[in-house]
Amino acid sequence: MLHSPPVDNCELKGVLARVENMYTITVTKARKKLQGLVDETNRSRVPILIEGKRFGAVLIGKEHWSDIQETLFLNAMPGMHDSIRAGLKTPLTKTSKVHKW
């Protein structure tokens, strides 16, 4: 289980609660602290669950979202996951110094 790092933003201390691998906050509190929440999730790369009366939503940083999209794209390509795993197991001495592209 992942654990979220401590909140750096002083204005958010005591406002965000930790739940497993993300922070959580109510919509009412999030509305008042939105800029600080955006800053914090980008700094920490920890998602923030915003809980409403009817629904919830997750706030993540722009760079984190791009990373997730890239991972999903690569994992959707047939054989890519196995190719990456095989590449990670290959010793550097067995790789070519000259690219064949």
LINRAHU-V239735 format. One record per pair of residues at least 24 apart in sequence whose C-alpha atoms are under 7 Angstrom apart, sorted by the first residue. I is the first residue (numbers start at 0). J is the second residue. D is the distance in whole Angstrom. If there is no record, write none. Layout:
i-><I:I>
j-><J:J>
d-><D:D>
This chain:
i-><3:4:8:21:21:21:21:22:22:22:23:23:23:24:24:24:25:25:25:26:26>
j-><45:43:39:45:46:47:48:46:47:48:47:48:49:48:49:50:49:50:51:50:51>
d-><6:7:7:6:5:6:7:6:5:6:5:4:6:6:5:6:5:5:6:6:5>
